[in-house]
Amino acid sequence: MIYISGIPHNRIDEVWEECKEYVEMGNDKSLQEMNIDDIYEKLKDAHMQLWIVFNQEKEIHSVITTEIATYPRKTTCRIVTCGGSQLDDWVEELFDILEEWAKEHGCVAMETCCRKGFIKKLDKYGYKHTYTILGKDLQTLH
C-alpha cells in the first residue's frame, strides 16, 4: 500500500533530512533556477508545499514539491520537483490528491515544467503539452 502526505510548513524540519535527496533528485535536471536551500526556505515560509509518497514501512518512494502560481487571470498549482522511484505505482493517486488540494486552495489548473519523457506518461492523466521552454545562459558562472 502507498500513502501520500502533505507536510505542513511548520513541520518541514521533522522530515527534511529524509526528503532532501529526493528534492535534489527532482531539481537535478532543472537549469538551477533554485537550489536545494532556496526550495527549503520556500517550504519553511509556506511559499511551496512538500508531499511525501511512502509505503507501510514508512520507506519513502518519492518527494514532490508544489507551489501556487497566481496569474492575473487564474491560479494554478505547479508541480516544481518530483524525485523518487516507482512512479507508475502511485502517480494516479498523487494527482487525485494534489488536484483536490489545489481546488481547495483556489486553483483552477495544474502545471509542471518537465522533461520530454514525462509528456507521454502524464497524457493519460489529462495533462497536455502546453508550452516548450527554451533557455540560454548569458554568462559563464565561475
DRENTORKOL-3810 file (N, C-alpha, C; in nm, 4 decimals):
REM DRENTORKOL-3810
@n.u->0.0832; n.v->-0.1182; n.w->0.0000; ca.u->0.0000; ca.v->0.0000; ca.w->0.0000; c.u->0.0874; c.v->0.1241; c.w->0.0000
@n.u->0.0432; n.v->0.2258; n.w->-0.0743; ca.u->0.1150; ca.v->0.3522; ca.w->-0.0857; c.u->0.0349; c.v->0.4617; c.w->-0.0153
@n.u->0.1050; n.v->0.5494; n.w->0.0524; ca.u->0.0446; ca.v->0.6629; ca.w->0.1212; c.u->0.1060; c.v->0.7913; c.w->0.0676
@n.u->0.0266; n.v->0.8962; n.w->0.0653; ca.u->0.0737; ca.v->1.0271; ca.w->0.0210; c.u->0.0333; c.v->1.1280; c.w->0.1262
@n.u->0.1293; n.v->1.2050; n.w->0.1724; ca.u->0.1015; ca.v->1.3006; ca.w->0.2785; c.u->0.1635; c.v->1.4359; c.w->0.2468
@n.u->0.0844; n.v->1.5407; n.w->0.2635; ca.u->0.1363; ca.v->1.6762; ca.w->0.2571; c.u->0.1917; c.v->1.7116; c.w->0.3945
@n.u->0.3047; n.v->1.7791; n.w->0.3959; ca.u->0.3704; ca.v->1.8143; ca.w->0.5219; c.u->0.3499; c.v->1.9631; c.w->0.5490
@n.u->0.2896; n.v->1.9976; n.w->0.6621; ca.u->0.2712; ca.v->2.1393; ca.w->0.6953; c.u->0.4064; c.v->2.2121; c.w->0.7037
@n.u->0.4065; n.v->2.3387; n.w->0.6658; ca.u->0.5323; ca.v->2.4150; ca.w->0.6629; c.u->0.6018; c.v->2.4202; c.w->0.7981
@n.u->0.5264; n.v->2.4144; n.w->0.9064; ca.u->0.5894; ca.v->2.4212; ca.w->1.0388; c.u->0.6441; c.v->2.2855; c.w->1.0852
@n.u->0.6343; n.v->2.1824; n.w->0.9991; ca.u->0.6889; ca.v->2.0515; ca.w->1.0337; c.u->0.7951; c.v->2.0050; c.w->0.9333
@n.u->0.8373; n.v->2.0943; n.w->0.8450; ca.u->0.9366; ca.v->2.0602; ca.w->0.7424; c.u->1.0651; c.v->2.0066; c.w->0.8061
@n.u->1.1109; n.v->2.0704; n.w->0.9129; ca.u->1.2367; ca.v->2.0270; ca.w->0.9752; c.u->1.2304; c.v->1.8827; c.w->1.0262
@n.u->1.1123; n.v->1.8343; n.w->1.0586; ca.u->1.0983; ca.v->1.6971; ca.w->1.1095; c.u->1.1269; c.v->1.5917; c.w->1.0030
@n.u->1.1098; n.v->1.6267; n.w->0.8754; ca.u->1.1253; ca.v->1.5282; ca.w->0.7678; c.u->1.2331; c.v->1.5668; c.w->0.6661
@n.u->1.2886; n.v->1.6858; n.w->0.6780; ca.u->1.3758; ca.v->1.7395; ca.w->0.5739; c.u->1.4956; c.v->1.6505; c.w->0.5430
@n.u->1.5619; n.v->1.5992; n.w->0.6424; ca.u->1.6815; ca.v->1.5169; ca.w->0.6158; c.u->1.6490; c.v->1.3937; c.w->0.5314
@n.u->1.5324; n.v->1.3328; n.w->0.5548; ca.u->1.4923; ca.v->1.2159; ca.w->0.4760; c.u->1.4453; c.v->1.2545; c.w->0.3362
@n.u->1.3971; n.v->1.3764; n.w->0.3204; ca.u->1.3373; ca.v->1.4199; ca.w->0.1934; c.u->1.4345; c.v->1.4925; c.w->0.1012
@n.u->1.5377; n.v->1.5504; n.w->0.1583; ca.u->1.6273; ca.v->1.6388; ca.w->0.0833; c.u->1.6843; c.v->1.5735; c.w->-0.0425
@n.u->1.7285; n.v->1.4483; n.w->-0.0345; ca.u->1.7887; ca.v->1.3836; ca.w->-0.1517; c.u->1.6879; c.v->1.3675; c.w->-0.2657
@n.u->1.5609; n.v->1.3459; n.w->-0.2328; ca.u->1.4571; ca.v->1.3313; ca.w->-0.3356; c.u->1.4259; c.v->1.4664; c.w->-0.4007
@n.u->1.4274; n.v->1.5723; n.w->-0.3212; ca.u->1.4060; ca.v->1.7056; ca.w->-0.3763; c.u->1.5221; c.v->1.7406; c.w->-0.4691
@n.u->1.6441; n.v->1.7088; n.w->-0.4274; ca.u->1.7605; ca.v->1.7324; ca.w->-0.5129; c.u->1.7503; c.v->1.6522; c.w->-0.6420
@n.u->1.7055; n.v->1.5272; n.w->-0.6313; ca.u->1.6870; ca.v->1.4422; ca.w->-0.7487; c.u->1.5883; c.v->1.5069; c.w->-0.8458
@n.u->1.4799; n.v->1.5616; n.w->-0.7934; ca.u->1.3798; ca.v->1.6266; ca.w->-0.8769; c.u->1.4265; c.v->1.7583; c.w->-0.9352
@n.u->1.5192; n.v->1.8239; n.w->-0.8681; ca.u->1.5700; ca.v->1.9531; ca.w->-0.9142; c.u->1.6945; c.v->1.9376; c.w->-1.0016
@n.u->1.7505; n.v->1.8189; n.w->-1.0046; ca.u->1.8781; ca.v->1.7944; ca.w->-1.0717; c.u->1.8753; c.v->1.8253; c.w->-1.2213
@n.u->1.7648; n.v->1.8009; n.w->-1.2874; ca.u->1.7561; ca.v->1.8219; ca.w->-1.4321; c.u->1.7125; c.v->1.9637; c.w->-1.4683
@n.u->1.6904; n.v->2.0476; n.w->-1.3689; ca.u->1.6490; ca.v->2.1856; ca.w->-1.3958; c.u->1.7699; c.v->2.2670; c.w->-1.4411
@n.u->1.7448; n.v->2.3919; n.w->-1.4720; ca.u->1.8535; ca.v->2.4841; ca.w->-1.5064; c.u->1.9031; c.v->2.5588; c.w->-1.3831
@n.u->1.8715; n.v->2.5025; n.w->-1.2666; ca.u->1.9164; ca.v->2.5546; ca.w->-1.1373; c.u->1.8669; c.v->2.6966; c.w->-1.1100
@n.u->1.7410; n.v->2.7220; n.w->-1.1459; ca.u->1.6791; ca.v->2.8489; ca.w->-1.1095; c.u->1.6707; c.v->2.8617; c.w->-0.9578
@n.u->1.6587; n.v->2.7470; n.w->-0.8924; ca.u->1.6582; ca.v->2.7397; ca.w->-0.7462; c.u->1.7510; c.v->2.6266; c.w->-0.7069
@n.u->1.8137; n.v->2.6394; n.w->-0.5923; ca.u->1.8897; ca.v->2.5266; ca.w->-0.5399; c.u->1.8154; c.v->2.4690; c.w->-0.4200
@n.u->1.8713; n.v->2.3690; n.w->-0.3598; ca.u->1.8048; ca.v->2.2982; ca.w->-0.2502; c.u->1.7774; c.v->2.3909; c.w->-0.1315
@n.u->1.8670; n.v->2.4844; n.w->-0.1059; ca.u->1.8473; ca.v->2.5788; ca.w->0.0044; c.u->1.7313; c.v->2.6744; c.w->-0.0237
@n.u->1.7191; n.v->2.7173; n.w->-0.1495; ca.u->1.6074; ca.v->2.8043; ca.w->-0.1875; c.u->1.4747; c.v->2.7320; c.w->-0.1691
@n.u->1.4703; n.v->2.6066; n.w->-0.2135; ca.u->1.3478; ca.v->2.5275; ca.w->-0.2000; c.u->1.3127; c.v->2.5079; c.w->-0.0530
@n.u->1.4127; n.v->2.4752; n.w->0.0275; ca.u->1.3909; ca.v->2.4583; ca.w->0.1718; c.u->1.3288; c.v->2.5847; c.w->0.2326
@n.u->1.3846; n.v->2.7007; n.w->0.1995; ca.u->1.3325; ca.v->2.8267; ca.w->0.2549; c.u->1.1892; c.v->2.8514; c.w->0.2096
@n.u->1.1595; n.v->2.8216; n.w->0.0843; ca.u->1.0226; ca.v->2.8407; ca.w->0.0336; c.u->0.9252; c.v->2.7444; c.w->0.1025
@n.u->0.9702; n.v->2.6225; n.w->0.1322; ca.u->0.8865; ca.v->2.5273; ca.w->0.2056; c.u->0.8613; c.v->2.5767; c.w->0.3476
@n.u->0.9660; n.v->2.6227; n.w->0.4128; ca.u->0.9537; ca.v->2.6714; ca.w->0.5512; c.u->0.8634; c.v->2.7946; c.w->0.5598
@n.u->0.8702; n.v->2.8811; n.w->0.4574; ca.u->0.7895; ca.v->3.0036; ca.w->0.4551; c.u->0.6493; c.v->2.9814; c.w->0.3999
@n.u->0.6156; n.v->2.8561; n.w->0.3676; ca.u->0.4844; ca.v->2.8190; ca.w->0.3128; c.u->0.4585; c.v->2.8770; c.w->0.1737
@n.u->0.5655; n.v->2.9104; n.w->0.1007; ca.u->0.5507; ca.v->2.9528; ca.w->-0.0383; c.u->0.5523; c.v->2.8328; c.w->-0.1326
@n.u->0.5962; n.v->2.7195; n.w->-0.0823; ca.u->0.5915; ca.v->2.5926; ca.w->-0.1548; c.u->0.5377; c.v->2.4874; c.w->-0.0585
@n.u->0.4995; n.v->2.3714; n.w->-0.1152; ca.u->0.4453; ca.v->2.2629; ca.w->-0.0351; c.u->0.5274; c.v->2.1365; c.w->-0.0593
@n.u->0.5384; n.v->2.0542; n.w->0.0441; ca.u->0.6136; ca.v->1.9289; ca.w->0.0384; c.u->0.5165; c.v->1.8125; c.w->0.0523
@n.u->0.5294; n.v->1.7145; n.w->-0.0388; ca.u->0.4454; ca.v->1.5953; ca.w->-0.0396; c.u->0.5363; c.v->1.4737; c.w->-0.0382
@n.u->0.5031; n.v->1.3745; n.w->0.0453; ca.u->0.5836; ca.v->1.2531; ca.w->0.0559; c.u->0.4987; c.v->1.1336; c.w->0.0163
@n.u->0.5560; n.v->1.0486; n.w->-0.0699; ca.u->0.4943; ca.v->0.9215; ca.w->-0.1081; c.u->0.5738; c.v->0.8128; c.w->-0.0361
@n.u->0.5048; n.v->0.7307; n.w->0.0444; ca.u->0.5753; ca.v->0.6292; ca.w->0.1228; c.u->0.4903; c.v->0.5029; c.w->0.1343
@n.u->0.5534; n.v->0.3941; n.w->0.1802; ca.u->0.4816; ca.v->0.2670; ca.w->0.1952; c.u->0.4490; c.v->0.2400; c.w->0.3422
@n.u->0.3931; n.v->0.1205; n.w->0.3691; ca.u->0.3530; ca.v->0.0843; ca.w->0.5060; c.u->0.4698; c.v->0.0837; c.w->0.6028
@n.u->0.5885; n.v->0.0527; n.w->0.5521; ca.u->0.7082; ca.v->0.0511; ca.w->0.6376; c.u->0.7677; c.v->0.1916; c.w->0.6537
@n.u->0.6973; n.v->0.2914; n.w->0.6016; ca.u->0.7401; ca.v->0.4318; ca.w->0.6055; c.u->0.8668; c.v->0.4566; c.w->0.5253
@n.u->0.8907; n.v->0.3716; n.w->0.4240; ca.u->1.0016; ca.v->0.3933; ca.w->0.3314; c.u->0.9544; c.v->0.4911; c.w->0.2245
@n.u->1.0333; n.v->0.5940; n.w->0.1998; ca.u->0.9959; ca.v->0.6962; ca.w->0.1025; c.u->1.0180; c.v->0.6437; c.w->-0.0389
@n.u->0.9165; n.v->0.6612; n.w->-0.1232; ca.u->0.9278; ca.v->0.6297; ca.w->-0.2658; c.u->0.9545; c.v->0.7561; c.w->-0.3467
@n.u->0.8975; n.v->0.8670; n.w->-0.3020; ca.u->0.9134; ca.v->0.9914; ca.w->-0.3765; c.u->0.8816; c.v->1.1113; c.w->-0.2886
@n.u->0.9357; n.v->1.2241; n.w->-0.3295; ca.u->0.9038; ca.v->1.3521; ca.w->-0.2661; c.u->0.8740; c.v->1.4511; c.w->-0.3776
@n.u->0.7654; n.v->1.5234; n.w->-0.3620; ca.u->0.7195; ca.v->1.6191; ca.w->-0.4617; c.u->0.7101; c.v->1.7553; c.w->-0.3946
@n.u->0.7452; n.v->1.8604; n.w->-0.4681; ca.u->0.7212; ca.v->1.9955; ca.w->-0.4194; c.u->0.6267; c.v->2.0648; c.w->-0.5177
@n.u->0.5407; n.v->2.1480; n.w->-0.4624; ca.u->0.4462; ca.v->2.2248; ca.w->-0.5425; c.u->0.4492; c.v->2.3693; c.w->-0.4963
@n.u->0.3912; n.v->2.4540; n.w->-0.5797; ca.u->0.3693; ca.v->2.5928; ca.w->-0.5397; c.u->0.2451; c.v->2.6431; c.w->-0.6106
@n.u->0.1813; n.v->2.7397; n.w->-0.5507; ca.u->0.0655; ca.v->2.8014; ca.w->-0.6128; c.u->0.1137; c.v->2.9230; c.w->-0.6905
@n.u->0.0848; n.v->2.9209; n.w->-0.8204; ca.u->0.1220; ca.v->3.0315; ca.w->-0.9086; c.u->-0.0036; c.v->3.1150; c.w->-0.9352
@n.u->0.0028; n.v->3.2404; n.w->-0.8994; ca.u->-0.1111; ca.v->3.3296; ca.w->-0.9178; c.u->-0.0834; c.v->3.4198; c.w->-1.0374
@n.u->-0.1585; n.v->3.3965; n.w->-1.1429; ca.u->-0.1519; ca.v->3.4787; ca.w->-1.2631; c.u->-0.2633; c.v->3.5825; c.w->-1.2557
@n.u->-0.2594; n.v->3.6855; n.w->-1.3395; ca.u->-0.3666; ca.v->3.7851; ca.w->-1.3353; c.u->-0.5065; c.v->3.7267; c.w->-1.3589
@n.u->-0.5159; n.v->3.6191; n.w->-1.4366; ca.u->-0.6476; ca.v->3.5671; ca.w->-1.4737; c.u->-0.6804; c.v->3.4299; c.w->-1.4149
@n.u->-0.5839; n.v->3.3661; n.w->-1.3498; ca.u->-0.6148; ca.v->3.2378; ca.w->-1.2864; c.u->-0.5045; c.v->3.1970; c.w->-1.1895
@n.u->-0.5393; n.v->3.1037; n.w->-1.1038; ca.u->-0.4458; ca.v->3.0498; ca.w->-1.0053; c.u->-0.4213; c.v->2.9029; c.w->-1.0386
@n.u->-0.2949; n.v->2.8649; n.w->-1.0386; ca.u->-0.2529; ca.v->2.7327; ca.w->-1.0835; c.u->-0.1660; c.v->2.6664; c.w->-0.9774
@n.u->-0.1822; n.v->2.5357; n.w->-0.9620; ca.u->-0.0918; ca.v->2.4586; ca.w->-0.8771; c.u->0.0182; c.v->2.4028; c.w->-0.9668
@n.u->0.1406; n.v->2.4405; n.w->-0.9385; ca.u->0.2559; ca.v->2.3993; ca.w->-1.0191; c.u->0.3353; c.v->2.2917; c.w->-0.9453
@n.u->0.3582; n.v->2.1805; n.w->-1.0110; ca.u->0.4492; ca.v->2.0787; ca.w->-0.9588; c.u->0.5891; c.v->2.1252; c.w->-0.9942
@n.u->0.6720; n.v->2.1497; n.w->-0.8927; ca.u->0.8042; ca.v->2.2067; ca.w->-0.9137; c.u->0.9092; c.v->2.0967; c.w->-0.9252
@n.u->0.9110; n.v->2.0042; n.w->-0.8293; ca.u->1.0065; ca.v->1.8933; ca.w->-0.8355; c.u->0.9346; c.v->1.7630; c.w->-0.8039
@n.u->0.9873; n.v->1.6574; n.w->-0.8602; ca.u->0.9373; ca.v->1.5228; ca.w->-0.8328; c.u->1.0560; c.v->1.4289; c.w->-0.8448
@n.u->1.0983; n.v->1.3749; n.w->-0.7329; ca.u->1.2118; ca.v->1.2838; ca.w->-0.7326; c.u->1.1771; c.v->1.1564; c.w->-0.6589
@n.u->1.2164; n.v->1.0436; n.w->-0.7150; ca.u->1.1892; ca.v->0.9173; ca.w->-0.6481; c.u->1.1837; c.v->0.8016; c.w->-0.7451
@n.u->1.1083; n.v->0.6999; n.w->-0.7072; ca.u->1.1022; ca.v->0.5779; ca.w->-0.7872; c.u->0.9604; c.v->0.5235; c.w->-0.7905
@n.u->0.9386; n.v->0.4264; n.w->-0.8756; ca.u->0.8118; ca.v->0.3531; ca.w->-0.8862; c.u->0.6936; c.v->0.4455; c.w->-0.9171
@n.u->0.7160; n.v->0.5411; n.w->-1.0047; ca.u->0.6150; ca.v->0.6398; ca.w->-1.0414; c.u->0.4821; c.v->0.5767; c.w->-1.0791
@n.u->0.4848; n.v->0.4717; n.w->-1.1579; ca.u->0.3605; ca.v->0.4111; ca.w->-1.2044; c.u->0.2756; c.v->0.3547; c.w->-1.0911
@n.u->0.3375; n.v->0.3259; n.w->-0.9768; ca.u->0.2641; ca.v->0.2691; ca.w->-0.8631; c.u->0.1812; c.v->0.3728; c.w->-0.7876
@n.u->0.2145; n.v->0.5012; n.w->-0.8002; ca.u->0.1479; ca.v->0.5998; ca.w->-0.7169; c.u->0.1055; c.v->0.7279; c.w->-0.7874
@n.u->0.1440; n.v->0.7461; n.w->-0.9134; ca.u->0.1195; ca.v->0.8763; ca.w->-0.9786; c.u->-0.0292; c.v->0.9099; c.w->-0.9899
@n.u->-0.1129; n.v->0.8124; n.w->-1.0187; ca.u->-0.2561; ca.v->0.8411; ca.w->-1.0322; c.u->-0.3141; c.v->0.8889; c.w->-0.8991
@n.u->-0.2805; n.v->0.8209; n.w->-0.7913; ca.u->-0.3277; ca.v->0.8609; ca.w->-0.6590; c.u->-0.2725; c.v->0.9991; c.w->-0.6210
@n.u->-0.1460; n.v->1.0237; n.w->-0.6565; ca.u->-0.0862; ca.v->1.1542; ca.w->-0.6281; c.u->-0.1651; c.v->1.2647; c.w->-0.6965
@n.u->-0.1939; n.v->1.2476; n.w->-0.8248; ca.u->-0.2675; ca.v->1.3507; ca.w->-0.8969; c.u->-0.4055; c.v->1.3724; c.w->-0.8370
@n.u->-0.4723; n.v->1.2649; n.w->-0.7968; ca.u->-0.6034; ca.v->1.2799; ca.w->-0.7326; c.u->-0.5926; c.v->1.3693; c.w->-0.6090
@n.u->-0.4921; n.v->1.3435; n.w->-0.5272; ca.u->-0.4732; ca.v->1.4187; ca.w->-0.4030; c.u->-0.4309; c.v->1.5623; c.w->-0.4309
@n.u->-0.3313; n.v->1.5800; n.w->-0.5181; ca.u->-0.2835; ca.v->1.7150; ca.w->-0.5489; c.u->-0.3922; c.v->1.8011; c.w->-0.6129
@n.u->-0.4662; n.v->1.7419; n.w->-0.7062; ca.u->-0.5694; ca.v->1.8186; ca.w->-0.7751; c.u->-0.6825; c.v->1.8588; c.w->-0.6797
@n.u->-0.7188; n.v->1.7707; n.w->-0.5903; ca.u->-0.8221; ca.v->1.8048; ca.w->-0.4922; c.u->-0.7719; c.v->1.9150; c.w->-0.3987
@n.u->-0.6477; n.v->1.9006; n.w->-0.3515; ca.u->-0.5869; ca.v->2.0028; ca.w->-0.2661; c.u->-0.5829; c.v->2.1365; c.w->-0.3389
@n.u->-0.5428; n.v->2.1331; n.w->-0.4657; ca.u->-0.5321; ca.v->2.2562; ca.w->-0.5447; c.u->-0.6679; c.v->2.3256; c.w->-0.5559
@n.u->-0.7726; n.v->2.2497; n.w->-0.5828; ca.u->-0.9073; ca.v->2.3084; ca.w->-0.5918; c.u->-0.9461; c.v->2.3732; c.w->-0.4592
@n.u->-0.9163; n.v->2.3054; n.w->-0.3480; ca.u->-0.9489; ca.v->2.3589; ca.w->-0.2160; c.u->-0.8750; c.v->2.4892; c.w->-0.1871
@n.u->-0.7629; n.v->2.5109; n.w->-0.2564; ca.u->-0.6820; ca.v->2.6315; ca.w->-0.2370; c.u->-0.6988; c.v->2.7318; c.w->-0.3507
@n.u->-0.8107; n.v->2.7210; n.w->-0.4228; ca.u->-0.8459; ca.v->2.8208; ca.w->-0.5222; c.u->-0.7835; c.v->2.8051; c.w->-0.6595
@n.u->-0.7163; n.v->2.6945; n.w->-0.6837; ca.u->-0.6540; ca.v->2.6730; ca.w->-0.8146; c.u->-0.7574; c.v->2.6205; c.w->-0.9137
@n.u->-0.7439; n.v->2.6646; n.w->-1.0378; ca.u->-0.8334; ca.v->2.6175; ca.w->-1.1434; c.u->-0.7581; c.v->2.5347; c.w->-1.2476
@n.u->-0.6264; n.v->2.5164; n.w->-1.2268; ca.u->-0.5461; ca.v->2.4400; ca.w->-1.3223; c.u->-0.4230; c.v->2.3845; c.w->-1.2512
@n.u->-0.3615; n.v->2.2866; n.w->-1.3168; ca.u->-0.2344; ca.v->2.2286; ca.w->-1.2727; c.u->-0.1328; c.v->2.2535; c.w->-1.3831
@n.u->-0.0050; n.v->2.2622; n.w->-1.3460; ca.u->0.1003; ca.v->2.2745; ca.w->-1.4459; c.u->0.2303; c.v->2.2194; c.w->-1.3900
@n.u->0.3201; n.v->2.1828; n.w->-1.4802; ca.u->0.4537; ca.v->2.1420; ca.w->-1.4406; c.u->0.5478; c.v->2.1631; c.w->-1.5577
@n.u->0.6693; n.v->2.1999; n.w->-1.5285; ca.u->0.7754; ca.v->2.2001; ca.w->-1.6289; c.u->0.8448; c.v->2.0661; c.w->-1.6117
@n.u->0.8497; n.v->1.9890; n.w->-1.7183; ca.u->0.9057; ca.v->1.8551; ca.w->-1.7044; c.u->0.9857; c.v->1.8168; c.w->-1.8288
@n.u->1.0598; n.v->1.7087; n.w->-1.8163; ca.u->1.1350; ca.v->1.6564; ca.w->-1.9297; c.u->1.0393; c.v->1.5945; c.w->-2.0311
@n.u->1.0849; n.v->1.5848; n.w->-2.1546; ca.u->1.0020; ca.v->1.5307; ca.w->-2.2627; c.u->0.9430; c.v->1.3944; c.w->-2.2299
@n.u->1.0182; n.v->1.3096; n.w->-2.1603; ca.u->0.9713; ca.v->1.1754; ca.w->-2.1293; c.u->0.8441; c.v->1.1715; c.w->-2.0468
@n.u->0.8197; n.v->1.2772; n.w->-1.9710; ca.u->0.7001; ca.v->1.2810; ca.w->-1.8878; c.u->0.5751; c.v->1.3189; c.w->-1.9666
@n.u->0.5920; n.v->1.3801; n.w->-2.0841; ca.u->0.4755; ca.v->1.4245; ca.w->-2.1610; c.u->0.3834; c.v->1.3073; c.w->-2.1910
@n.u->0.4363; n.v->1.1993; n.w->-2.2451; ca.u->0.3535; ca.v->1.0820; ca.w->-2.2763; c.u->0.3029; c.v->1.0149; c.w->-2.1493
@n.u->0.3848; n.v->1.0112; n.w->-2.0474; ca.u->0.3459; ca.v->0.9461; ca.w->-1.9215; c.u->0.2285; c.v->1.0182; c.w->-1.8548
@n.u->0.2258; n.v->1.1504; n.w->-1.8625; ca.u->0.1217; ca.v->1.2276; ca.w->-1.7968; c.u->-0.0024; c.v->1.2471; c.w->-1.8836
@n.u->0.0089; n.v->1.2205; n.w->-2.0119; ca.u->-0.1028; ca.v->1.2367; ca.w->-2.1040; c.u->-0.2255; c.v->1.1577; c.w->-2.0595
@n.u->-0.2063; n.v->1.0359; n.w->-2.0128; ca.u->-0.3213; ca.v->0.9533; ca.w->-1.9735; c.u->-0.3933; c.v->1.0050; c.w->-1.8498
@n.u->-0.3330; n.v->1.1025; n.w->-1.7812; ca.u->-0.3969; ca.v->1.1629; ca.w->-1.6644; c.u->-0.4571; c.v->1.2992; c.w->-1.6981
@n.u->-0.4648; n.v->1.3289; n.w->-1.8277; ca.u->-0.5276; ca.v->1.4523; ca.w->-1.8712; c.u->-0.4336; c.v->1.5709; c.w->-1.8861
@n.u->-0.3042; n.v->1.5505; n.w->-1.8660; ca.u->-0.2078; ca.v->1.6580; ca.w->-1.8810; c.u->-0.1647; c.v->1.6653; c.w->-2.0268
@n.u->-0.1670; n.v->1.7854; n.w->-2.0827; ca.u->-0.1324; ca.v->1.8067; ca.w->-2.2230; c.u->-0.0109; c.v->1.8964; c.w->-2.2346
@n.u->0.0655; n.v->1.8755; n.w->-2.3398; ca.u->0.1808; ca.v->1.9602; ca.w->-2.3686; c.u->0.1290; c.v->2.0983; c.w->-2.4068
@n.u->0.1567; n.v->2.1980; n.w->-2.3251; ca.u->0.1046; ca.v->2.3318; ca.w->-2.3499; c.u->0.2128; c.v->2.4319; c.w->-2.3881
@n.u->0.3338; n.v->2.4132; n.w->-2.3383; ca.u->0.4442; ca.v->2.5039; ca.w->-2.3674; c.u->0.5720; c.v->2.4243; c.w->-2.3855
@n.u->0.6635; n.v->2.4824; n.w->-2.4577; ca.u->0.8008; ca.v->2.4340; ca.w->-2.4602; c.u->0.8861; c.v->2.5513; c.w->-2.4152
@n.u->0.9722; n.v->2.5276; n.w->-2.3200; ca.u->1.0573; ca.v->2.6342; ca.w->-2.2673; c.u->1.1979; c.v->2.6149; c.w->-2.3208
@n.u->1.2496; n.v->2.7169; n.w->-2.3851; ca.u->1.3869; ca.v->2.7173; ca.w->-2.4326; c.u->1.4650; c.v->2.8154; c.w->-2.3471
@n.u->1.5913; n.v->2.7876; n.w->-2.3246; ca.u->1.6720; ca.v->2.8770; ca.w->-2.2435; c.u->1.8144; c.v->2.8875; c.w->-2.2948
@n.u->1.8804; n.v->2.9929; n.w->-2.2565; ca.u->2.0186; ca.v->3.0157; ca.w->-2.2948; c.u->2.0873; c.v->3.0897; c.w->-2.1814
@n.u->2.2022; n.v->3.0402; n.w->-2.1386; ca.u->2.2817; ca.v->3.1115; ca.w->-2.0392; c.u->2.3467; c.v->3.2316; c.w->-2.1049
@n.u->2.3420; n.v->3.3457; n.w->-2.0379; ca.u->2.4033; ca.v->3.4655; ca.w->-2.0904; c.u->2.5377; c.v->3.4965; c.w->-2.0264
@n.u->2.5733; n.v->3.4186; n.w->-1.9289; ca.u->2.7027; ca.v->3.4401; ca.w->-1.8639; c.u->2.7597; c.v->3.3064; c.w->-1.8215
@n.u->2.8887; n.v->3.3049; n.w->-1.8097; ca.u->2.9569; ca.v->3.1863; ca.w->-1.7613; c.u->2.9746; c.v->3.2013; c.w->-1.6108
@n.u->2.9318; n.v->3.0974; n.w->-1.5389; ca.u->2.9470; ca.v->3.1019; ca.w->-1.3939; c.u->3.0869; c.v->3.0569; c.w->-1.3557
@n.u->3.1507; n.v->3.1308; n.w->-1.2669; ca.u->3.2858; ca.v->3.0962; ca.w->-1.2226; c.u->3.2838; c.v->3.0544; c.w->-1.0794
END
